[in-house]
Amino acid sequence: MAYFLNFLSSTSEVIDSVSKTFTTAARDIAQAAASKEKFWLINDFNKILTDHGVGERIADLLAFVAACGVLTVIVWFIDRILVKISLAKIKRWVSRTNSDIDDVFFEHKFFHRLLQLVPLVVLLYLANIIFAGFSAGMILLVNLLVKSIIIFGILLVVYSLLDVWNELHSRRPLSNQKYIKGYIQVAKIVFGFIAGILIISTLAQKELSTLLIGLGTAAALFSLVFKDTILGFVASIQLSAQDMVRIGDWISMPSKNADGTVIEINVNSVKVQNWDNTVTMIPIYSMVSESFTNWRAMEQSGGRRFTRNFHVNIESVKFADAKFLDRIREDVAVENHYQEMVELARQSSCGETMTNLALFRAHIELFVKTIPEINENLPLFVRYTPEITDKGIGIEIYAFSYKKTATELDPILRMIVEYVVASTRIFEIVLFQSPTGEDFRKVL
């Protein structure tokens, strides 16, 4: 801890010395330029004004405006000649190369913003020449404004580099596993904050340490305003470190009405496109503080589990005698696996006695095994539910399908339900359903 405090103290001293040096240098340069004669073009313009009876103060003001105009024209000319021509050549070079990296740099305006720093640097150099002879305050103001613009230009170059980094990372095959967009956004905030401090320090001609002391009092307000961003940044680190969610994952979060695919993760939120094509924005810290279901493990496994439940009327259950067995043996749906069905039914029967329900359960289980999309290497069975309820005997089909999406799995489930309902007549099984109007009419 002591070493860390010493490091901060030494860093602060370095910043103070650098800040003092630049502040003193800017003032010295302004005073030196003020002591020189005006630029010959501006000086001639000033003399013309004074020779025509214009007051000295107004003539100086008009000469200052003229100096600003001359400097603007020079910078505009440099921008047109150097920047535009250079950009055109860079664009042709990028289009001829086989690499995609330079294309990404060009798309995110890295070269454009980098070249725009050249006129700004020239502007800073020429300002002391064009504005020579004016008051030191005017020259200092121009220098400070140009330096602030240069700092902002450097910030834009850094932003372009961060965007390029994010774009190149997103094109990697494993980019969904380790997303960095949240970190890029936080880096932009940090660099923007630093640039803002430097610009304020430059314009106010205050030492950075003094300025930071004042900003320290605003830290509490900053933490309140950017509370979600701070919480989101911490949560994004946890999500990434624990590999809790990736872009492309199917997640379910009932508390946020989210059930769909993750399409974007940033420092504040996780964007989920639901199956009904609506979009849900989930605060990223909620992904850590609340529970959600990630279906990625299912998608990477050998199959997706499904269950189907139905109830059998108790009054339709009976023992299967020889006549009953002979009848179902001749049925087209049973004849190919009759013997296997009987052996499977006897596993849950007492001796040679079997019920139509046991045969029905074995028949459904063998049918599910014949479906090509069912993974027989994972648990597959048809079982009775633990309790007999007022709805009858509960039966559950438990299996795993190779097909994992809803559009692929739904036809399999439809086929199973249709086959179960149609097979009840073969085994004289009656499924439970609530009474309908037709049932009451039969009674009456």
C-alpha positions as CSV (number, residue, x, y, z in Angstrom):
1,M,0.0,0.0,0.0
2,A,2.8,2.4,0.9
3,Y,4.5,1.6,-2.4
4,F,1.2,2.5,-4.3
5,L,0.9,5.8,-2.4
6,N,4.5,6.7,-3.2
7,F,3.9,5.9,-6.8
8,L,0.8,8.2,-6.9
9,S,2.8,10.9,-5.2
10,S,5.7,10.7,-7.7
11,T,3.2,10.5,-10.6
12,S,1.5,13.6,-9.4
13,E,4.8,15.5,-9.1
14,V,5.7,14.5,-12.7
15,I,2.3,15.8,-13.9
16,D,2.7,19.0,-12.0
17,S,6.2,19.6,-13.5
18,V,5.1,18.9,-17.0
19,S,2.0,21.0,-16.6
20,K,4.1,23.9,-15.2
21,T,6.6,23.6,-18.1
22,F,3.9,23.7,-20.8
23,T,2.1,26.6,-19.1
24,T,5.3,28.6,-18.8
25,A,6.3,27.7,-22.3
26,A,3.0,28.8,-23.8
27,R,3.2,32.2,-22.0
28,D,6.8,32.7,-23.0
29,I,6.0,31.9,-26.6
30,A,3.1,34.3,-26.6
31,Q,5.1,37.1,-25.1
32,A,8.0,36.5,-27.5
33,A,5.6,36.6,-30.5
34,A,3.9,39.8,-29.1
35,S,7.3,41.6,-29.0
36,K,8.0,40.9,-32.7
37,E,6.7,42.9,-35.6
38,K,3.5,42.0,-37.3
39,F,3.5,39.6,-40.2
40,W,4.2,41.7,-43.3
41,L,0.9,41.0,-44.9
42,I,-1.0,41.9,-41.7
43,N,1.2,44.8,-41.0
44,D,0.6,46.3,-44.5
45,F,-3.2,45.8,-44.0
46,N,-3.0,47.5,-40.6
47,K,-1.1,50.5,-42.2
48,I,-3.7,50.8,-44.9
49,L,-6.4,51.0,-42.3
50,T,-4.6,53.6,-40.2
51,D,-3.8,55.7,-43.3
52,H,-7.5,55.9,-44.1
53,G,-8.3,57.3,-40.7
54,V,-9.3,54.1,-38.9
55,G,-8.6,54.2,-35.2
56,E,-5.6,52.2,-33.9
57,R,-7.7,49.9,-31.7
58,I,-10.2,49.2,-34.4
59,A,-7.4,48.7,-37.0
60,D,-5.7,46.2,-34.7
61,L,-9.0,44.3,-34.2
62,L,-9.6,44.2,-38.0
63,A,-6.0,43.1,-38.5
64,F,-6.6,40.3,-36.0
65,V,-9.7,39.2,-37.9
66,A,-7.7,39.3,-41.2
67,A,-4.9,37.2,-39.5
68,C,-7.5,34.7,-38.6
69,G,-8.8,34.6,-42.2
70,V,-5.2,34.2,-43.6
71,L,-4.5,31.4,-41.2
72,T,-7.9,29.7,-42.1
73,V,-7.1,29.9,-45.8
74,I,-3.6,28.4,-45.3
75,V,-5.0,25.5,-43.2
76,W,-7.8,24.9,-45.7
77,F,-5.3,24.8,-48.5
78,I,-3.1,22.3,-46.6
79,D,-6.2,20.2,-45.8
80,R,-7.3,20.1,-49.5
81,I,-3.9,19.5,-51.0
82,L,-2.3,17.2,-48.4
83,V,-5.2,15.5,-46.7
84,K,-7.6,14.9,-49.6
85,I,-4.8,13.8,-52.0
86,S,-3.2,11.6,-49.4
87,L,-6.6,10.0,-48.6
88,A,-7.3,9.3,-52.2
89,K,-3.9,7.6,-52.6
90,I,-4.5,5.6,-49.4
91,K,-7.9,4.5,-50.6
92,R,-6.4,3.2,-53.9
93,W,-3.7,1.4,-51.9
94,V,-6.2,-0.2,-49.6
95,S,-8.4,-1.4,-52.5
96,R,-5.4,-3.1,-54.1
97,T,-4.1,-5.0,-51.1
98,N,-5.4,-8.5,-50.2
99,S,-5.4,-7.9,-46.5
100,D,-8.7,-6.9,-44.7
101,I,-6.9,-5.1,-41.9
102,D,-6.1,-1.9,-43.8
103,D,-9.8,-1.9,-45.0
104,V,-10.9,-1.9,-41.4
105,F,-8.6,1.0,-40.6
106,F,-10.0,3.0,-43.5
107,E,-13.6,2.2,-42.7
108,H,-13.2,3.5,-39.2
109,K,-11.5,6.8,-40.5
110,F,-8.2,6.2,-38.8
111,F,-6.2,7.6,-41.7
112,H,-8.6,10.4,-42.2
113,R,-8.3,11.5,-38.6
114,L,-4.6,11.0,-38.4
115,L,-4.0,13.2,-41.5
116,Q,-6.2,15.9,-40.1
117,L,-3.7,16.3,-37.3
118,V,-1.2,17.7,-39.8
119,P,-3.0,20.9,-40.6
120,L,-3.6,21.4,-36.8
121,V,0.1,21.1,-36.1
122,V,0.9,23.5,-38.9
123,L,-1.8,25.8,-37.5
124,L,-0.1,25.8,-34.1
125,Y,3.3,26.6,-35.7
126,L,2.0,29.4,-38.0
127,A,-0.2,31.0,-35.3
128,N,2.9,32.5,-33.7
129,I,4.1,33.9,-37.0
130,I,0.8,35.2,-38.4
131,F,-0.3,36.7,-35.0
132,A,3.1,38.2,-34.2
133,G,2.9,41.8,-33.0
134,F,-0.5,41.4,-31.4
135,S,-1.1,41.4,-27.7
136,A,0.3,38.4,-25.7
137,G,-3.2,37.6,-24.5
138,M,-4.6,37.2,-28.0
139,I,-1.7,35.0,-29.1
140,L,-2.0,32.9,-26.0
141,L,-5.7,32.5,-26.6
142,V,-5.1,31.3,-30.1
143,N,-2.4,28.9,-29.0
144,L,-4.6,27.4,-26.2
145,L,-7.6,27.0,-28.6
146,V,-5.4,25.2,-31.2
147,K,-3.8,22.9,-28.6
148,S,-7.3,22.0,-27.3
149,I,-8.4,21.1,-30.9
150,I,-5.2,19.0,-31.3
151,I,-6.0,17.1,-28.1
152,F,-9.5,16.5,-29.3
153,G,-8.1,15.3,-32.7
154,I,-5.8,12.9,-30.9
155,L,-8.8,11.6,-29.0
156,L,-10.6,10.9,-32.2
157,V,-7.5,8.9,-33.5
158,V,-7.5,6.9,-30.3
159,Y,-11.3,6.2,-30.8
160,S,-10.6,5.0,-34.3
161,L,-7.9,2.6,-33.0
162,L,-10.3,1.2,-30.4
163,D,-13.0,0.7,-33.1
164,V,-10.5,-1.0,-35.3
165,W,-9.5,-3.3,-32.4
166,N,-13.2,-4.2,-31.7
167,E,-13.9,-4.8,-35.4
168,L,-10.8,-7.1,-35.9
169,H,-11.7,-9.0,-32.7
170,S,-15.3,-9.5,-33.8
171,R,-14.0,-11.2,-37.0
172,R,-12.1,-13.8,-35.2
173,P,-13.6,-17.3,-35.1
174,L,-13.8,-17.3,-31.3
175,S,-14.9,-13.7,-30.8
176,N,-18.3,-14.7,-29.4
177,Q,-16.6,-16.4,-26.5
178,K,-14.7,-13.3,-25.3
179,Y,-16.5,-10.1,-26.2
180,I,-14.6,-6.8,-25.8
181,K,-17.2,-4.2,-26.8
182,G,-17.9,-3.4,-23.1
183,Y,-14.2,-2.9,-22.5
184,I,-13.9,-0.7,-25.6
185,Q,-16.7,1.5,-24.4
186,V,-15.2,1.9,-21.0
187,A,-11.8,2.7,-22.6
188,K,-13.5,5.4,-24.7
189,I,-15.0,6.9,-21.5
190,V,-11.7,6.9,-19.7
191,F,-9.8,8.4,-22.7
192,G,-12.6,11.0,-23.2
193,F,-12.4,11.9,-19.5
194,I,-8.6,12.3,-19.7
195,A,-8.9,14.4,-22.8
196,G,-11.6,16.6,-21.2
197,I,-9.3,17.2,-18.2
198,L,-6.4,18.1,-20.4
199,I,-8.5,20.5,-22.5
200,I,-9.9,22.2,-19.4
201,S,-6.4,22.4,-17.9
202,T,-5.1,23.9,-21.1
203,L,-7.8,26.5,-21.5
204,A,-7.8,27.4,-17.8
205,Q,-4.0,27.4,-17.5
206,K,-4.3,25.4,-14.3
207,E,-2.0,22.7,-13.1
208,L,-3.4,19.2,-13.4
209,S,-3.0,18.4,-9.7
210,T,-5.0,21.5,-8.8
211,L,-7.6,20.7,-11.3
212,L,-7.8,17.1,-10.1
213,I,-8.4,18.2,-6.5
214,G,-11.4,20.1,-7.7
215,L,-12.6,17.2,-9.8
216,G,-12.2,14.9,-6.7
217,T,-15.1,16.7,-5.1
218,A,-17.2,15.8,-8.1
219,A,-16.4,12.1,-7.9
220,A,-19.4,11.4,-5.8
221,L,-21.7,13.1,-8.3
222,F,-19.9,11.2,-11.1
223,S,-20.5,7.9,-9.3
224,L,-24.2,8.7,-9.0
225,V,-24.7,9.8,-12.6
226,F,-22.7,6.9,-14.1
227,K,-23.9,4.3,-11.5
228,D,-25.3,2.0,-14.1
229,T,-22.1,2.3,-16.2
230,I,-19.9,1.4,-13.2
231,L,-22.1,-1.5,-12.1
232,G,-22.3,-2.6,-15.7
233,F,-18.5,-2.5,-16.1
234,V,-18.0,-4.7,-13.0
235,A,-20.7,-7.1,-14.1
236,S,-19.2,-7.4,-17.6
237,I,-15.9,-8.4,-16.1
238,Q,-17.7,-11.1,-14.1
239,L,-19.7,-12.3,-17.1
240,S,-16.5,-12.5,-19.2
241,A,-14.3,-14.1,-16.5
242,Q,-16.9,-16.8,-15.7
243,D,-18.0,-17.2,-19.3
244,M,-21.7,-16.8,-18.3
245,V,-23.0,-15.5,-21.6
246,R,-21.8,-15.0,-25.1
247,I,-23.2,-13.4,-28.2
248,G,-25.4,-16.0,-30.0
249,D,-26.4,-17.8,-26.7
250,W,-30.0,-18.7,-26.2
251,I,-31.0,-17.4,-22.7
252,S,-34.2,-17.3,-20.7
253,M,-34.8,-14.7,-18.0
254,P,-38.5,-14.7,-17.0
255,S,-38.1,-11.8,-14.6
256,K,-37.2,-9.6,-17.6
257,N,-39.5,-11.3,-20.1
258,A,-36.5,-12.3,-22.1
259,D,-36.4,-15.6,-24.0
260,G,-34.2,-15.6,-27.1
261,T,-30.8,-15.1,-28.6
262,V,-28.2,-12.6,-27.3
263,I,-27.4,-10.3,-30.2
264,E,-25.3,-7.6,-28.4
265,I,-23.4,-7.1,-25.2
266,N,-22.1,-3.7,-24.1
267,V,-21.1,-2.0,-20.9
268,N,-24.6,-1.2,-19.8
269,S,-26.9,-3.9,-21.2
270,V,-27.4,-7.2,-22.9
271,K,-29.7,-7.1,-26.0
272,V,-31.8,-10.2,-26.5
273,Q,-33.9,-10.9,-29.6
274,N,-36.9,-12.9,-28.4
275,W,-38.5,-15.6,-30.4
276,D,-41.4,-13.3,-31.3
277,N,-38.9,-10.9,-32.8
278,T,-39.2,-8.4,-30.0
279,V,-36.1,-7.1,-28.4
280,T,-35.4,-7.0,-24.6
281,M,-32.7,-4.8,-23.1
282,I,-31.5,-6.4,-19.8
283,P,-29.2,-4.3,-17.5
284,I,-25.9,-6.2,-17.5
285,Y,-25.6,-6.1,-13.7
286,S,-29.0,-8.0,-13.5
287,M,-27.3,-10.9,-15.3
288,V,-25.1,-11.2,-12.2
289,S,-27.5,-10.4,-9.4
290,E,-30.5,-12.4,-10.8
291,S,-30.8,-15.9,-12.2
292,F,-31.2,-16.8,-15.8
293,T,-31.0,-19.9,-17.9
294,N,-28.3,-20.3,-20.6
295,W,-29.1,-23.0,-23.1
296,R,-25.6,-23.1,-24.5
297,A,-24.7,-26.4,-22.7
298,M,-27.8,-28.0,-24.3
299,E,-26.8,-26.9,-27.7
300,Q,-23.3,-28.3,-27.3
301,S,-24.6,-31.6,-25.8
302,G,-25.9,-34.6,-27.7
303,G,-29.5,-33.6,-27.5
304,R,-32.3,-31.4,-26.2
305,R,-34.5,-32.9,-23.6
306,F,-38.2,-32.9,-24.0
307,T,-41.1,-34.4,-22.0
308,R,-44.7,-35.0,-22.8
309,N,-47.3,-35.8,-20.1
310,F,-50.9,-37.2,-20.3
311,H,-53.3,-39.0,-18.0
312,V,-55.0,-42.3,-18.4
313,N,-58.5,-43.0,-17.1
314,I,-58.2,-45.6,-14.3
315,E,-61.4,-47.3,-15.4
316,S,-59.9,-48.2,-18.7
317,V,-57.0,-50.2,-17.1
318,K,-57.5,-54.0,-17.2
319,F,-55.6,-57.3,-17.4
320,A,-54.5,-58.4,-20.9
321,D,-55.9,-61.9,-21.5
322,A,-55.0,-64.2,-24.4
323,K,-57.9,-62.9,-26.6
324,F,-56.7,-59.3,-26.1
325,L,-53.1,-60.3,-26.9
326,D,-54.1,-62.2,-30.0
327,R,-56.1,-59.1,-31.2
328,I,-53.3,-56.6,-30.8
329,R,-50.7,-59.0,-32.3
330,E,-52.5,-58.7,-35.6
331,D,-52.6,-54.9,-35.5
332,V,-50.3,-53.3,-38.2
333,A,-48.9,-50.8,-35.6
334,V,-47.8,-53.6,-33.2
335,E,-47.0,-56.7,-35.3
336,N,-43.4,-55.7,-36.1
337,H,-42.3,-55.4,-32.5
338,Y,-44.9,-57.4,-30.6
339,Q,-42.5,-59.8,-28.9
340,E,-40.2,-57.0,-27.8
341,M,-43.1,-55.0,-26.5
342,V,-44.4,-58.0,-24.4
343,E,-41.0,-58.5,-22.9
344,L,-40.7,-54.8,-22.0
345,A,-44.1,-54.8,-20.5
346,R,-43.4,-57.9,-18.3
347,Q,-40.5,-55.9,-16.7
348,S,-43.1,-53.9,-14.8
349,S,-45.7,-56.7,-14.5
350,C,-46.2,-59.4,-11.9
351,G,-45.3,-62.8,-13.4
352,E,-47.2,-63.6,-16.6
353,T,-50.0,-61.1,-15.8
354,M,-49.9,-58.0,-17.8
355,T,-52.1,-55.0,-18.1
356,N,-53.1,-53.1,-21.2
357,L,-51.5,-50.1,-19.7
358,A,-48.2,-51.8,-19.4
359,L,-48.4,-52.9,-23.0
360,F,-49.4,-49.4,-24.0
361,R,-46.5,-47.9,-22.2
362,A,-44.0,-50.4,-23.7
363,H,-45.5,-49.8,-27.2
364,I,-45.0,-46.0,-26.9
365,E,-41.4,-46.4,-25.6
366,L,-40.5,-48.6,-28.5
367,F,-42.1,-46.2,-30.9
368,V,-40.1,-43.3,-29.6
369,K,-36.9,-45.3,-30.0
370,T,-37.7,-45.8,-33.7
371,I,-37.7,-42.1,-34.4
372,P,-34.3,-41.3,-36.1
373,E,-34.0,-37.9,-34.5
374,I,-34.1,-39.4,-30.9
375,N,-30.7,-39.9,-29.2
376,E,-30.8,-43.4,-27.7
377,N,-27.5,-42.8,-26.0
378,L,-29.2,-40.4,-23.6
379,P,-31.9,-41.3,-21.1
380,L,-35.1,-42.5,-22.8
381,F,-38.1,-44.0,-21.0
382,V,-41.9,-43.8,-20.6
383,R,-42.8,-43.8,-16.9
384,Y,-45.7,-43.4,-14.5
385,T,-45.9,-40.3,-12.4
386,P,-45.5,-40.9,-8.6
387,E,-49.1,-40.3,-7.6
388,I,-52.5,-41.1,-9.0
389,T,-54.6,-38.0,-9.0
390,D,-58.2,-37.0,-9.8
391,K,-57.1,-36.9,-13.4
392,G,-56.1,-40.6,-13.4
393,I,-52.7,-42.2,-13.9
394,G,-50.0,-39.8,-15.1
395,I,-47.7,-41.0,-17.9
396,E,-44.6,-39.1,-18.9
397,I,-42.5,-39.5,-22.1
398,Y,-38.8,-38.5,-21.3
399,A,-36.3,-38.4,-24.1
400,F,-33.6,-36.4,-25.9
401,S,-33.7,-35.2,-29.5
402,Y,-30.8,-34.5,-31.8
403,K,-32.9,-31.6,-33.2
404,K,-32.5,-28.6,-30.8
405,T,-34.3,-25.7,-32.3
406,A,-38.0,-25.2,-31.9
407,T,-38.8,-25.5,-35.6
408,E,-36.9,-28.8,-35.8
409,L,-38.2,-30.2,-32.5
410,D,-41.9,-29.3,-32.9
411,P,-42.6,-31.8,-35.7
412,I,-41.2,-34.6,-33.6
413,L,-43.4,-33.7,-30.7
414,R,-46.5,-33.4,-32.9
415,M,-45.8,-36.9,-34.3
416,I,-45.5,-38.4,-30.8
417,V,-48.7,-36.8,-29.5
418,E,-50.6,-37.9,-32.5
419,Y,-49.3,-41.4,-32.3
420,V,-50.1,-41.7,-28.6
421,V,-53.7,-40.5,-29.1
422,A,-54.2,-42.9,-32.0
423,S,-52.7,-45.8,-30.2
424,T,-55.1,-45.7,-27.3
425,R,-57.8,-47.4,-29.3
426,I,-55.5,-50.4,-30.0
427,F,-55.0,-51.0,-26.3
428,E,-58.5,-49.9,-25.2
429,I,-57.0,-47.1,-23.2
430,V,-59.0,-44.0,-22.4
431,L,-57.1,-40.7,-21.9
432,F,-58.4,-38.2,-19.4
433,Q,-60.0,-35.0,-20.6
434,S,-62.3,-32.6,-18.8
435,P,-66.0,-33.1,-19.6
436,T,-67.3,-31.2,-22.6
437,G,-70.8,-30.1,-23.6
438,E,-71.2,-33.3,-25.6
439,D,-70.5,-35.4,-22.5
440,F,-73.2,-33.7,-20.6
441,R,-75.7,-34.1,-23.4
442,K,-75.0,-37.9,-23.5
443,V,-75.8,-38.0,-19.7
444,L,-79.0,-36.0,-20.0
